Amino acid sequence: MSWYCEAERELVHIRRAIGLLEHAQHAFVNKSSVSDPAYWRVRLGKLRTQSGQNRVLTLQVDELFSRLERIQDARCGK
């Protein structure tokens, strides 16, 4: 499988996980790494590095970073 297909698959996975955090973060009773936005920021950072100069992937990663920031702000009461 090409690196681009792998990156797209990872983006789909991360996008779904962020969607769960946005809509059901109260359902995560136990604190775990996957319920922490920092975990997903690390994965997005790795993906950004791997995707290099691909503009389409970069735009998608940036959009997901923004969504994570909104989740974090909501948790902090901002």
PDB file with SEQRES, HELIX, SHEET and CRYST1 records, atoms N, CA, C and O in Angstrom:
SEQRES   1 A   78  MET SER TRP TYR CYS GLU ALA GLU ARG GLU LEU VAL HIS          
SEQRES   2 A   78  ILE ARG ARG ALA ILE GLY LEU LEU GLU HIS ALA GLN HIS          
SEQRES   3 A   78  ALA PHE VAL ASN LYS SER SER VAL SER ASP PRO ALA TYR          
SEQRES   4 A   78  TRP ARG VAL ARG LEU GLY LYS LEU ARG THR GLN SER GLY          
SEQRES   5 A   78  GLN ASN ARG VAL LEU THR LEU GLN VAL ASP GLU LEU PHE          
SEQRES   6 A   78  SER ARG LEU GLU ARG ILE GLN ASP ALA ARG CYS GLY LYS          
HELIX    1 AA1 TRP A    3  ALA A   24  1                                  22    
HELIX    2 AA2 GLN A   25  ALA A   27  5                                   3    
HELIX    3 AA3 SER A   33  SER A   35  5                                   3    
HELIX    4 AA4 PRO A   37  SER A   51  1                                  15    
HELIX    5 AA5 ARG A   55  CYS A   76  1                                  22    
CRYST1    1.000    1.000    1.000  90.00  90.00  90.00 P 1           1          
ATOM      1  N   MET A   1       0.841  -1.172   0.000  1.00  0.00           N  
ATOM      2  CA  MET A   1       0.000   0.000   0.000  1.00  0.00           C  
ATOM      3  C   MET A   1       0.891   1.241   0.000  1.00  0.00           C  
ATOM      4  O   MET A   1       1.927   1.265   0.664  1.00  0.00           O  
ATOM      5  N   SER A   2       0.494   2.252  -0.732  1.00  0.00           N  
ATOM      6  CA  SER A   2       1.306   3.463  -0.829  1.00  0.00           C  
ATOM      7  C   SER A   2       1.263   4.250   0.483  1.00  0.00           C  
ATOM      8  O   SER A   2       0.353   4.081   1.295  1.00  0.00           O  
ATOM      9  N   TRP A   3       2.254   5.104   0.671  1.00  0.00           N  
ATOM     10  CA  TRP A   3       2.313   5.916   1.883  1.00  0.00           C  
ATOM     11  C   TRP A   3       1.100   6.829   1.960  1.00  0.00           C  
ATOM     12  O   TRP A   3       0.607   7.112   3.051  1.00  0.00           O  
ATOM     13  N   TYR A   4       0.613   7.294   0.810  1.00  0.00           N  
ATOM     14  CA  TYR A   4      -0.541   8.189   0.807  1.00  0.00           C  
ATOM     15  C   TYR A   4      -1.785   7.455   1.310  1.00  0.00           C  
ATOM     16  O   TYR A   4      -2.550   8.003   2.104  1.00  0.00           O  
ATOM     17  N   CYS A   5      -1.986   6.229   0.855  1.00  0.00           N  
ATOM     18  CA  CYS A   5      -3.136   5.432   1.315  1.00  0.00           C  
ATOM     19  C   CYS A   5      -3.039   5.164   2.814  1.00  0.00           C  
ATOM     20  O   CYS A   5      -4.041   5.220   3.526  1.00  0.00           O  
ATOM     21  N   GLU A   6      -1.844   4.876   3.284  1.00  0.00           N  
ATOM     22  CA  GLU A   6      -1.642   4.660   4.721  1.00  0.00           C  
ATOM     23  C   GLU A   6      -1.970   5.930   5.504  1.00  0.00           C  
ATOM     24  O   GLU A   6      -2.620   5.874   6.549  1.00  0.00           O  
ATOM     25  N   ALA A   7      -1.518   7.069   4.993  1.00  0.00           N  
ATOM     26  CA  ALA A   7      -1.795   8.341   5.659  1.00  0.00           C  
ATOM     27  C   ALA A   7      -3.293   8.625   5.678  1.00  0.00           C  
ATOM     28  O   ALA A   7      -3.822   9.090   6.688  1.00  0.00           O  
ATOM     29  N   GLU A   8      -3.969   8.353   4.591  1.00  0.00           N  
ATOM     30  CA  GLU A   8      -5.420   8.559   4.530  1.00  0.00           C  
ATOM     31  C   GLU A   8      -6.143   7.659   5.531  1.00  0.00           C  
ATOM     32  O   GLU A   8      -7.084   8.094   6.193  1.00  0.00           O  
ATOM     33  N   ARG A   9      -5.708   6.422   5.638  1.00  0.00           N  
ATOM     34  CA  ARG A   9      -6.323   5.501   6.606  1.00  0.00           C  
ATOM     35  C   ARG A   9      -6.124   6.001   8.030  1.00  0.00           C  
ATOM     36  O   ARG A   9      -7.045   5.949   8.845  1.00  0.00           O  
ATOM     37  N   GLU A  10      -4.941   6.477   8.324  1.00  0.00           N  
ATOM     38  CA  GLU A  10      -4.662   7.014   9.657  1.00  0.00           C  
ATOM     39  C   GLU A  10      -5.529   8.244   9.927  1.00  0.00           C  
ATOM     40  O   GLU A  10      -6.049   8.411  11.031  1.00  0.00           O  
ATOM     41  N   LEU A  11      -5.684   9.099   8.923  1.00  0.00           N  
ATOM     42  CA  LEU A  11      -6.532  10.281   9.081  1.00  0.00           C  
ATOM     43  C   LEU A  11      -7.985   9.898   9.357  1.00  0.00           C  
ATOM     44  O   LEU A  11      -8.638  10.511  10.201  1.00  0.00           O  
ATOM     45  N   VAL A  12      -8.483   8.908   8.662  1.00  0.00           N  
ATOM     46  CA  VAL A  12      -9.857   8.448   8.897  1.00  0.00           C  
ATOM     47  C   VAL A  12     -10.002   7.963  10.340  1.00  0.00           C  
ATOM     48  O   VAL A  12     -10.973   8.293  11.020  1.00  0.00           O  
ATOM     49  N   HIS A  13      -9.037   7.186  10.792  1.00  0.00           N  
ATOM     50  CA  HIS A  13      -9.070   6.666  12.162  1.00  0.00           C  
ATOM     51  C   HIS A  13      -9.056   7.811  13.181  1.00  0.00           C  
ATOM     52  O   HIS A  13      -9.861   7.829  14.112  1.00  0.00           O  
ATOM     53  N   ILE A  14      -8.151   8.750  13.003  1.00  0.00           N  
ATOM     54  CA  ILE A  14      -8.039   9.868  13.934  1.00  0.00           C  
ATOM     55  C   ILE A  14      -9.293  10.733  13.884  1.00  0.00           C  
ATOM     56  O   ILE A  14      -9.783  11.179  14.921  1.00  0.00           O  
ATOM     57  N   ARG A  15      -9.809  10.970  12.689  1.00  0.00           N  
ATOM     58  CA  ARG A  15     -11.019  11.783  12.535  1.00  0.00           C  
ATOM     59  C   ARG A  15     -12.195  11.155  13.296  1.00  0.00           C  
ATOM     60  O   ARG A  15     -12.953  11.861  13.960  1.00  0.00           O  
ATOM     61  N   ARG A  16     -12.340   9.852  13.201  1.00  0.00           N  
ATOM     62  CA  ARG A  16     -13.419   9.161  13.925  1.00  0.00           C  
ATOM     63  C   ARG A  16     -13.226   9.262  15.432  1.00  0.00           C  
ATOM     64  O   ARG A  16     -14.181   9.490  16.174  1.00  0.00           O  
ATOM     65  N   ALA A  17     -11.997   9.093  15.876  1.00  0.00           N  
ATOM     66  CA  ALA A  17     -11.720   9.179  17.311  1.00  0.00           C  
ATOM     67  C   ALA A  17     -12.015  10.579  17.836  1.00  0.00           C  
ATOM     68  O   ALA A  17     -12.583  10.729  18.918  1.00  0.00           O  
ATOM     69  N   ILE A  18     -11.639  11.589  17.088  1.00  0.00           N  
ATOM     70  CA  ILE A  18     -11.910  12.963  17.504  1.00  0.00           C  
ATOM     71  C   ILE A  18     -13.414  13.212  17.528  1.00  0.00           C  
ATOM     72  O   ILE A  18     -13.919  13.900  18.416  1.00  0.00           O  
ATOM     73  N   GLY A  19     -14.124  12.657  16.560  1.00  0.00           N  
ATOM     74  CA  GLY A  19     -15.581  12.779  16.556  1.00  0.00           C  
ATOM     75  C   GLY A  19     -16.201  12.202  17.820  1.00  0.00           C  
ATOM     76  O   GLY A  19     -17.127  12.782  18.386  1.00  0.00           O  
ATOM     77  N   LEU A  20     -15.688  11.058  18.259  1.00  0.00           N  
ATOM     78  CA  LEU A  20     -16.171  10.471  19.512  1.00  0.00           C  
ATOM     79  C   LEU A  20     -15.878  11.379  20.699  1.00  0.00           C  
ATOM     80  O   LEU A  20     -16.724  11.555  21.576  1.00  0.00           O  
ATOM     81  N   LEU A  21     -14.690  11.951  20.724  1.00  0.00           N  
ATOM     82  CA  LEU A  21     -14.347  12.858  21.818  1.00  0.00           C  
ATOM     83  C   LEU A  21     -15.251  14.086  21.815  1.00  0.00           C  
ATOM     84  O   LEU A  21     -15.638  14.578  22.875  1.00  0.00           O  
ATOM     85  N   GLU A  22     -15.584  14.578  20.633  1.00  0.00           N  
ATOM     86  CA  GLU A  22     -16.437  15.767  20.539  1.00  0.00           C  
ATOM     87  C   GLU A  22     -17.859  15.489  21.029  1.00  0.00           C  
ATOM     88  O   GLU A  22     -18.472  16.336  21.678  1.00  0.00           O  
ATOM     89  N   HIS A  23     -18.370  14.317  20.721  1.00  0.00           N  
ATOM     90  CA  HIS A  23     -19.775  14.039  20.996  1.00  0.00           C  
ATOM     91  C   HIS A  23     -20.026  13.195  22.238  1.00  0.00           C  
ATOM     92  O   HIS A  23     -21.151  13.157  22.738  1.00  0.00           O  
ATOM     93  N   ALA A  24     -19.012  12.528  22.737  1.00  0.00           N  
ATOM     94  CA  ALA A  24     -19.241  11.626  23.866  1.00  0.00           C  
ATOM     95  C   ALA A  24     -18.100  11.647  24.871  1.00  0.00           C  
ATOM     96  O   ALA A  24     -17.830  10.636  25.519  1.00  0.00           O  
ATOM     97  N   GLN A  25     -17.431  12.779  25.007  1.00  0.00           N  
ATOM     98  CA  GLN A  25     -16.295  12.798  25.918  1.00  0.00           C  
ATOM     99  C   GLN A  25     -16.722  12.547  27.363  1.00  0.00           C  
ATOM    100  O   GLN A  25     -15.918  12.070  28.165  1.00  0.00           O  
ATOM    101  N   HIS A  26     -17.962  12.856  27.705  1.00  0.00           N  
ATOM    102  CA  HIS A  26     -18.464  12.583  29.052  1.00  0.00           C  
ATOM    103  C   HIS A  26     -18.594  11.083  29.321  1.00  0.00           C  
ATOM    104  O   HIS A  26     -18.648  10.660  30.476  1.00  0.00           O  
ATOM    105  N   ALA A  27     -18.644  10.284  28.259  1.00  0.00           N  
ATOM    106  CA  ALA A  27     -18.804   8.837  28.407  1.00  0.00           C  
ATOM    107  C   ALA A  27     -17.505   8.134  28.796  1.00  0.00           C  
ATOM    108  O   ALA A  27     -17.525   6.968  29.190  1.00  0.00           O  
ATOM    109  N   PHE A  28     -16.390   8.828  28.690  1.00  0.00           N  
ATOM    110  CA  PHE A  28     -15.103   8.237  29.046  1.00  0.00           C  
ATOM    111  C   PHE A  28     -14.899   8.382  30.550  1.00  0.00           C  
ATOM    112  O   PHE A  28     -14.333   9.369  31.020  1.00  0.00           O  
ATOM    113  N   VAL A  29     -15.365   7.394  31.290  1.00  0.00           N  
ATOM    114  CA  VAL A  29     -15.283   7.435  32.745  1.00  0.00           C  
ATOM    115  C   VAL A  29     -13.842   7.260  33.197  1.00  0.00           C  
ATOM    116  O   VAL A  29     -13.353   8.012  34.040  1.00  0.00           O  
ATOM    117  N   ASN A  30     -13.175   6.282  32.645  1.00  0.00           N  
ATOM    118  CA  ASN A  30     -11.779   6.029  32.993  1.00  0.00           C  
ATOM    119  C   ASN A  30     -10.878   6.908  32.148  1.00  0.00           C  
ATOM    120  O   ASN A  30     -11.074   7.049  30.941  1.00  0.00           O  
ATOM    121  N   LYS A  31      -9.905   7.484  32.789  1.00  0.00           N  
ATOM    122  CA  LYS A  31      -8.925   8.290  32.065  1.00  0.00           C  
ATOM    123  C   LYS A  31      -7.981   7.344  31.339  1.00  0.00           C  
ATOM    124  O   LYS A  31      -7.302   6.534  31.969  1.00  0.00           O  
ATOM    125  N   SER A  32      -7.939   7.443  30.045  1.00  0.00           N  
ATOM    126  CA  SER A  32      -7.031   6.612  29.258  1.00  0.00           C  
ATOM    127  C   SER A  32      -6.376   7.481  28.200  1.00  0.00           C  
ATOM    128  O   SER A  32      -6.795   8.612  27.958  1.00  0.00           O  
ATOM    129  N   SER A  33      -5.353   6.942  27.579  1.00  0.00           N  
ATOM    130  CA  SER A  33      -4.627   7.738  26.585  1.00  0.00           C  
ATOM    131  C   SER A  33      -5.522   8.142  25.421  1.00  0.00           C  
ATOM    132  O   SER A  33      -5.395   9.255  24.911  1.00  0.00           O  
ATOM    133  N   VAL A  34      -6.421   7.266  24.992  1.00  0.00           N  
ATOM    134  CA  VAL A  34      -7.250   7.595  23.828  1.00  0.00           C  
ATOM    135  C   VAL A  34      -8.316   8.636  24.131  1.00  0.00           C  
ATOM    136  O   VAL A  34      -8.884   9.216  23.206  1.00  0.00           O  
ATOM    137  N   SER A  35      -8.599   8.886  25.396  1.00  0.00           N  
ATOM    138  CA  SER A  35      -9.554   9.939  25.737  1.00  0.00           C  
ATOM    139  C   SER A  35      -8.862  11.278  25.982  1.00  0.00           C  
ATOM    140  O   SER A  35      -9.509  12.268  26.321  1.00  0.00           O  
ATOM    141  N   ASP A  36      -7.568  11.297  25.812  1.00  0.00           N  
ATOM    142  CA  ASP A  36      -6.779  12.512  26.017  1.00  0.00           C  
ATOM    143  C   ASP A  36      -6.418  13.127  24.666  1.00  0.00           C  
ATOM    144  O   ASP A  36      -5.777  12.470  23.846  1.00  0.00           O  
ATOM    145  N   PRO A  37      -6.821  14.382  24.416  1.00  0.00           N  
ATOM    146  CA  PRO A  37      -6.479  15.026  23.148  1.00  0.00           C  
ATOM    147  C   PRO A  37      -4.974  15.045  22.852  1.00  0.00           C  
ATOM    148  O   PRO A  37      -4.571  15.065  21.690  1.00  0.00           O  
ATOM    149  N   ALA A  38      -4.151  15.038  23.896  1.00  0.00           N  
ATOM    150  CA  ALA A  38      -2.697  15.053  23.691  1.00  0.00           C  
ATOM    151  C   ALA A  38      -2.233  13.815  22.925  1.00  0.00           C  
ATOM    152  O   ALA A  38      -1.315  13.895  22.110  1.00  0.00           O  
ATOM    153  N   TYR A  39      -2.860  12.685  23.184  1.00  0.00           N  
ATOM    154  CA  TYR A  39      -2.517  11.446  22.479  1.00  0.00           C  
ATOM    155  C   TYR A  39      -2.725  11.619  20.979  1.00  0.00           C  
ATOM    156  O   TYR A  39      -1.883  11.221  20.174  1.00  0.00           O  
ATOM    157  N   TRP A  40      -3.849  12.213  20.616  1.00  0.00           N  
ATOM    158  CA  TRP A  40      -4.174  12.382  19.199  1.00  0.00           C  
ATOM    159  C   TRP A  40      -3.322  13.474  18.561  1.00  0.00           C  
ATOM    160  O   TRP A  40      -3.035  13.412  17.365  1.00  0.00           O  
ATOM    161  N   ARG A  41      -2.912  14.477  19.346  1.00  0.00           N  
ATOM    162  CA  ARG A  41      -1.993  15.497  18.815  1.00  0.00           C  
ATOM    163  C   ARG A  41      -0.654  14.881  18.434  1.00  0.00           C  
ATOM    164  O   ARG A  41      -0.071  15.240  17.412  1.00  0.00           O  
ATOM    165  N   VAL A  42      -0.168  13.957  19.251  1.00  0.00           N  
ATOM    166  CA  VAL A  42       1.098  13.279  18.942  1.00  0.00           C  
ATOM    167  C   VAL A  42       0.966  12.498  17.643  1.00  0.00           C  
ATOM    168  O   VAL A  42       1.846  12.565  16.784  1.00  0.00           O  
ATOM    169  N   ARG A  43      -0.121  11.763  17.495  1.00  0.00           N  
ATOM    170  CA  ARG A  43      -0.317  10.975  16.268  1.00  0.00           C  
ATOM    171  C   ARG A  43      -0.447  11.882  15.050  1.00  0.00           C  
ATOM    172  O   ARG A  43       0.078  11.570  13.981  1.00  0.00           O  
ATOM    173  N   LEU A  44      -1.147  13.004  15.209  1.00  0.00           N  
ATOM    174  CA  LEU A  44      -1.257  13.947  14.092  1.00  0.00           C  
ATOM    175  C   LEU A  44       0.095  14.569  13.762  1.00  0.00           C  
ATOM    176  O   LEU A  44       0.411  14.789  12.593  1.00  0.00           O  
ATOM    177  N   GLY A  45       0.890  14.851  14.787  1.00  0.00           N  
ATOM    178  CA  GLY A  45       2.221  15.405  14.548  1.00  0.00           C  
ATOM    179  C   GLY A  45       3.091  14.456  13.744  1.00  0.00           C  
ATOM    180  O   GLY A  45       3.810  14.880  12.839  1.00  0.00           O  
ATOM    181  N   LYS A  46       3.028  13.185  14.072  1.00  0.00           N  
ATOM    182  CA  LYS A  46       3.787  12.182  13.308  1.00  0.00           C  
ATOM    183  C   LYS A  46       3.292  12.115  11.873  1.00  0.00           C  
ATOM    184  O   LYS A  46       4.083  12.007  10.936  1.00  0.00           O  
ATOM    185  N   LEU A  47       1.990  12.179  11.712  1.00  0.00           N  
ATOM    186  CA  LEU A  47       1.409  12.124  10.377  1.00  0.00           C  
ATOM    187  C   LEU A  47       1.815  13.342   9.553  1.00  0.00           C  
ATOM    188  O   LEU A  47       2.094  13.227   8.360  1.00  0.00           O  
ATOM    189  N   ARG A  48       1.845  14.506  10.194  1.00  0.00           N  
ATOM    190  CA  ARG A  48       2.261  15.728   9.491  1.00  0.00           C  
ATOM    191  C   ARG A  48       3.702  15.594   9.015  1.00  0.00           C  
ATOM    192  O   ARG A  48       4.025  15.972   7.889  1.00  0.00           O  
ATOM    193  N   THR A  49       4.559  15.062   9.863  1.00  0.00           N  
ATOM    194  CA  THR A  49       5.959  14.869   9.493  1.00  0.00           C  
ATOM    195  C   THR A  49       6.091  13.897   8.332  1.00  0.00           C  
ATOM    196  O   THR A  49       6.858  14.141   7.400  1.00  0.00           O  
ATOM    197  N   GLN A  50       5.355  12.807   8.381  1.00  0.00           N  
ATOM    198  CA  GLN A  50       5.428  11.791   7.333  1.00  0.00           C  
ATOM    199  C   GLN A  50       4.853  12.276   6.009  1.00  0.00           C  
ATOM    200  O   GLN A  50       5.323  11.880   4.943  1.00  0.00           O  
ATOM    201  N   SER A  51       3.846  13.126   6.075  1.00  0.00           N  
ATOM    202  CA  SER A  51       3.184  13.557   4.840  1.00  0.00           C  
ATOM    203  C   SER A  51       3.978  14.613   4.089  1.00  0.00           C  
ATOM    204  O   SER A  51       3.688  14.908   2.930  1.00  0.00           O  
ATOM    205  N   GLY A  52       4.974  15.178   4.746  1.00  0.00           N  
ATOM    206  CA  GLY A  52       5.851  16.124   4.069  1.00  0.00           C  
ATOM    207  C   GLY A  52       5.124  17.324   3.510  1.00  0.00           C  
ATOM    208  O   GLY A  52       4.410  18.023   4.230  1.00  0.00           O  
ATOM    209  N   GLN A  53       5.305  17.559   2.234  1.00  0.00           N  
ATOM    210  CA  GLN A  53       4.759  18.748   1.588  1.00  0.00           C  
ATOM    211  C   GLN A  53       3.424  18.500   0.888  1.00  0.00           C  
ATOM    212  O   GLN A  53       3.007  19.320   0.070  1.00  0.00           O  
ATOM    213  N   ASN A  54       2.750  17.403   1.184  1.00  0.00           N  
ATOM    214  CA  ASN A  54       1.470  17.123   0.541  1.00  0.00           C  
ATOM    215  C   ASN A  54       0.411  18.058   1.112  1.00  0.00           C  
ATOM    216  O   ASN A  54       0.013  17.930   2.270  1.00  0.00           O  
ATOM    217  N   ARG A  55      -0.036  18.990   0.297  1.00  0.00           N  
ATOM    218  CA  ARG A  55      -0.949  20.051   0.740  1.00  0.00           C  
ATOM    219  C   ARG A  55      -2.300  19.497   1.212  1.00  0.00           C  
ATOM    220  O   ARG A  55      -2.851  19.974   2.204  1.00  0.00           O  
ATOM    221  N   VAL A  56      -2.824  18.513   0.519  1.00  0.00           N  
ATOM    222  CA  VAL A  56      -4.126  17.943   0.885  1.00  0.00           C  
ATOM    223  C   VAL A  56      -4.069  17.332   2.283  1.00  0.00           C  
ATOM    224  O   VAL A  56      -4.951  17.569   3.108  1.00  0.00           O  
ATOM    225  N   LEU A  57      -3.041  16.555   2.538  1.00  0.00           N  
ATOM    226  CA  LEU A  57      -2.904  15.935   3.857  1.00  0.00           C  
ATOM    227  C   LEU A  57      -2.653  16.985   4.936  1.00  0.00           C  
ATOM    228  O   LEU A  57      -3.191  16.888   6.039  1.00  0.00           O  
ATOM    229  N   THR A  58      -1.845  17.976   4.621  1.00  0.00           N  
ATOM    230  CA  THR A  58      -1.546  19.030   5.589  1.00  0.00           C  
ATOM    231  C   THR A  58      -2.806  19.782   5.995  1.00  0.00           C  
ATOM    232  O   THR A  58      -2.999  20.073   7.176  1.00  0.00           O  
ATOM    233  N   LEU A  59      -3.658  20.095   5.039  1.00  0.00           N  
ATOM    234  CA  LEU A  59      -4.914  20.784   5.352  1.00  0.00           C  
ATOM    235  C   LEU A  59      -5.801  19.937   6.260  1.00  0.00           C  
ATOM    236  O   LEU A  59      -6.416  20.456   7.192  1.00  0.00           O  
ATOM    237  N   GLN A  60      -5.866  18.651   5.991  1.00  0.00           N  
ATOM    238  CA  GLN A  60      -6.677  17.759   6.822  1.00  0.00           C  
ATOM    239  C   GLN A  60      -6.112  17.653   8.238  1.00  0.00           C  
ATOM    240  O   GLN A  60      -6.861  17.668   9.215  1.00  0.00           O  
ATOM    241  N   VAL A  61      -4.804  17.548   8.339  1.00  0.00           N  
ATOM    242  CA  VAL A  61      -4.163  17.471   9.654  1.00  0.00           C  
ATOM    243  C   VAL A  61      -4.412  18.761  10.430  1.00  0.00           C  
ATOM    244  O   VAL A  61      -4.728  18.716  11.618  1.00  0.00           O  
ATOM    245  N   ASP A  62      -4.273  19.904   9.772  1.00  0.00           N  
ATOM    246  CA  ASP A  62      -4.506  21.190  10.438  1.00  0.00           C  
ATOM    247  C   ASP A  62      -5.938  21.308  10.953  1.00  0.00           C  
ATOM    248  O   ASP A  62      -6.170  21.820  12.048  1.00  0.00           O  
ATOM    249  N   GLU A  63      -6.895  20.833  10.160  1.00  0.00           N  
ATOM    250  CA  GLU A  63      -8.300  20.879  10.566  1.00  0.00           C  
ATOM    251  C   GLU A  63      -8.526  20.016  11.803  1.00  0.00           C  
ATOM    252  O   GLU A  63      -9.273  20.399  12.703  1.00  0.00           O  
ATOM    253  N   LEU A  64      -7.889  18.867  11.848  1.00  0.00           N  
ATOM    254  CA  LEU A  64      -8.027  17.988  13.009  1.00  0.00           C  
ATOM    255  C   LEU A  64      -7.339  18.571  14.241  1.00  0.00           C  
ATOM    256  O   LEU A  64      -7.832  18.412  15.358  1.00  0.00           O  
ATOM    257  N   PHE A  65      -6.213  19.241  14.049  1.00  0.00           N  
ATOM    258  CA  PHE A  65      -5.565  19.939  15.167  1.00  0.00           C  
ATOM    259  C   PHE A  65      -6.504  20.992  15.748  1.00  0.00           C  
ATOM    260  O   PHE A  65      -6.583  21.143  16.967  1.00  0.00           O  
ATOM    261  N   SER A  66      -7.211  21.714  14.895  1.00  0.00           N  
ATOM    262  CA  SER A  66      -8.158  22.737  15.352  1.00  0.00           C  
ATOM    263  C   SER A  66      -9.289  22.122  16.166  1.00  0.00           C  
ATOM    264  O   SER A  66      -9.692  22.667  17.193  1.00  0.00           O  
ATOM    265  N   ARG A  67      -9.791  20.996  15.707  1.00  0.00           N  
ATOM    266  CA  ARG A  67     -10.861  20.314  16.441  1.00  0.00           C  
ATOM    267  C   ARG A  67     -10.369  19.865  17.816  1.00  0.00           C  
ATOM    268  O   ARG A  67     -11.091  19.983  18.806  1.00  0.00           O  
ATOM    269  N   LEU A  68      -9.143  19.351  17.876  1.00  0.00           N  
ATOM    270  CA  LEU A  68      -8.586  18.937  19.169  1.00  0.00           C  
ATOM    271  C   LEU A  68      -8.425  20.125  20.106  1.00  0.00           C  
ATOM    272  O   LEU A  68      -8.656  20.009  21.310  1.00  0.00           O  
ATOM    273  N   GLU A  69      -8.035  21.251  19.559  1.00  0.00           N  
ATOM    274  CA  GLU A  69      -7.881  22.453  20.382  1.00  0.00           C  
ATOM    275  C   GLU A  69      -9.226  22.872  20.983  1.00  0.00           C  
ATOM    276  O   GLU A  69      -9.291  23.267  22.147  1.00  0.00           O  
ATOM    277  N   ARG A  70     -10.292  22.785  20.192  1.00  0.00           N  
ATOM    278  CA  ARG A  70     -11.623  23.129  20.706  1.00  0.00           C  
ATOM    279  C   ARG A  70     -12.046  22.165  21.820  1.00  0.00           C  
ATOM    280  O   ARG A  70     -12.664  22.583  22.799  1.00  0.00           O  
ATOM    281  N   ILE A  71     -11.719  20.896  21.675  1.00  0.00           N  
ATOM    282  CA  ILE A  71     -12.030  19.917  22.727  1.00  0.00           C  
ATOM    283  C   ILE A  71     -11.281  20.277  24.001  1.00  0.00           C  
ATOM    284  O   ILE A  71     -11.854  20.279  25.090  1.00  0.00           O  
ATOM    285  N   GLN A  72     -10.001  20.580  23.857  1.00  0.00           N  
ATOM    286  CA  GLN A  72      -9.184  20.929  25.019  1.00  0.00           C  
ATOM    287  C   GLN A  72      -9.704  22.196  25.683  1.00  0.00           C  
ATOM    288  O   GLN A  72      -9.773  22.269  26.910  1.00  0.00           O  
ATOM    289  N   ASP A  73     -10.069  23.193  24.886  1.00  0.00           N  
ATOM    290  CA  ASP A  73     -10.609  24.434  25.442  1.00  0.00           C  
ATOM    291  C   ASP A  73     -11.903  24.179  26.213  1.00  0.00           C  
ATOM    292  O   ASP A  73     -12.119  24.760  27.276  1.00  0.00           O  
ATOM    293  N   ALA A  74     -12.757  23.317  25.681  1.00  0.00           N  
ATOM    294  CA  ALA A  74     -14.019  22.995  26.357  1.00  0.00           C  
ATOM    295  C   ALA A  74     -13.757  22.298  27.690  1.00  0.00           C  
ATOM    296  O   ALA A  74     -14.473  22.531  28.664  1.00  0.00           O  
ATOM    297  N   ARG A  75     -12.753  21.461  27.732  1.00  0.00           N  
ATOM    298  CA  ARG A  75     -12.424  20.753  28.977  1.00  0.00           C  
ATOM    299  C   ARG A  75     -11.861  21.705  30.025  1.00  0.00           C  
ATOM    300  O   ARG A  75     -12.057  21.514  31.225  1.00  0.00           O  
ATOM    301  N   CYS A  76     -11.166  22.725  29.559  1.00  0.00           N  
ATOM    302  CA  CYS A  76     -10.563  23.685  30.485  1.00  0.00           C  
ATOM    303  C   CYS A  76     -11.532  24.798  30.858  1.00  0.00           C  
ATOM    304  O   CYS A  76     -11.213  25.653  31.684  1.00  0.00           O  
ATOM    305  N   GLY A  77     -12.708  24.787  30.255  1.00  0.00           N  
ATOM    306  CA  GLY A  77     -13.712  25.793  30.568  1.00  0.00           C  
ATOM    307  C   GLY A  77     -13.475  27.136  29.930  1.00  0.00           C  
ATOM    308  O   GLY A  77     -13.937  28.158  30.436  1.00  0.00           O  
ATOM    309  N   LYS A  78     -12.756  27.147  28.819  1.00  0.00           N  
ATOM    310  CA  LYS A  78     -12.471  28.421  28.142  1.00  0.00           C  
ATOM    311  C   LYS A  78     -13.618  28.802  27.242  1.00  0.00           C  
ATOM    312  O   LYS A  78     -13.568  29.842  26.585  1.00  0.00           O  
TER     313      LYS A  78                                                      
END                                                                             
